[in-house]
Amino acid sequence: MIHSLAGGVIREKKYFDFAKVRFETGEVYWYISPFENLKAGDTVLVPVGRENEPTVAYVLRIDKHVSEQVSPIPAKRAKKILQILK
């Protein structure tokens, strides 16, 4: 951890892999991918809504090693992909 000159602590940067997914309805959302082998074109299971209902989606794009400071959505609010489907 790095300390600032004012005596505070500067947070360490966190990095994530983000996947842009499309649902059958045409809606597009970003999710954090915990899978290193995920690629565009894969079918995945993702949580949706307040109830986190598992739903099928299609991966459009992967952005790897993205800092939480420049992530496409706030990393704290992002949900994670549950599973890669065959």
C-alpha positions as CSV (number, residue, x, y, z in Angstrom):
1,M,0.0,0.0,0.0
2,I,1.3,3.5,-0.8
3,H,0.9,6.4,1.7
4,S,0.2,9.9,0.5
5,L,2.1,13.0,1.7
6,A,-0.9,14.1,3.7
7,G,-0.8,11.0,5.8
8,G,-3.7,9.2,4.1
9,V,-3.5,5.8,2.3
10,I,-3.9,5.6,-1.4
11,R,-5.9,2.5,-2.5
12,E,-4.2,-0.1,-4.5
13,K,-5.7,-0.4,-8.0
14,K,-7.9,-3.4,-8.7
15,Y,-8.2,-4.9,-12.2
16,F,-11.0,-7.0,-13.7
17,D,-12.0,-8.7,-16.9
18,F,-15.3,-7.3,-18.2
19,A,-17.6,-9.0,-20.6
20,K,-20.2,-7.2,-22.6
21,V,-23.2,-9.6,-23.0
22,R,-26.4,-9.5,-25.0
23,F,-29.7,-11.2,-24.0
24,E,-32.2,-12.7,-26.3
25,T,-34.3,-9.6,-25.8
26,G,-31.5,-7.5,-27.3
27,E,-30.5,-5.8,-24.1
28,V,-26.8,-5.3,-23.5
29,Y,-25.0,-5.3,-20.1
30,W,-21.5,-5.5,-18.7
31,Y,-20.5,-8.3,-16.2
32,I,-17.2,-9.1,-14.5
33,S,-15.7,-12.4,-15.8
34,P,-14.0,-14.7,-13.3
35,F,-13.1,-17.0,-16.3
36,E,-9.7,-16.6,-18.1
37,N,-10.9,-18.8,-21.0
38,L,-14.0,-16.7,-21.8
39,K,-14.2,-15.4,-25.4
40,A,-16.5,-13.5,-27.6
41,G,-19.3,-15.8,-29.0
42,D,-19.5,-17.9,-25.8
43,T,-22.9,-18.5,-24.2
44,V,-23.0,-17.7,-20.5
45,L,-25.3,-17.8,-17.5
46,V,-25.5,-14.5,-15.7
47,P,-27.6,-13.1,-12.7
48,V,-30.3,-10.7,-13.6
49,G,-32.4,-8.3,-11.5
50,R,-32.8,-8.0,-7.8
51,E,-33.5,-11.7,-7.4
52,N,-30.3,-12.5,-9.4
53,E,-32.3,-14.9,-11.7
54,P,-29.8,-17.0,-13.7
55,T,-30.3,-16.0,-17.4
56,V,-28.7,-17.1,-20.6
57,A,-26.7,-14.4,-22.5
58,Y,-24.2,-14.2,-25.3
59,V,-20.7,-12.6,-25.0
60,L,-20.2,-9.8,-27.5
61,R,-16.8,-8.6,-26.3
62,I,-14.2,-9.1,-23.5
63,D,-12.1,-6.2,-22.1
64,K,-9.2,-7.8,-20.1
65,H,-7.3,-6.3,-17.2
66,V,-9.4,-3.2,-16.8
67,S,-8.7,-0.9,-13.9
68,E,-11.7,-0.2,-11.7
69,Q,-11.1,3.5,-12.3
70,V,-11.8,3.2,-16.0
71,S,-14.3,0.3,-16.0
72,P,-17.3,0.5,-18.3
73,I,-19.6,0.3,-15.2
74,P,-18.8,0.9,-11.5
75,A,-16.9,-2.3,-10.4
76,K,-18.6,-2.3,-7.0
77,R,-22.1,-2.6,-8.7
78,A,-21.0,-5.1,-11.4
79,K,-22.3,-8.7,-11.1
80,K,-20.2,-11.7,-12.0
81,I,-20.8,-14.3,-14.8
82,L,-21.9,-17.5,-13.1
83,Q,-21.0,-20.1,-15.7
84,I,-19.9,-20.7,-19.3
85,L,-22.4,-22.9,-21.1
86,K,-21.5,-25.4,-23.8
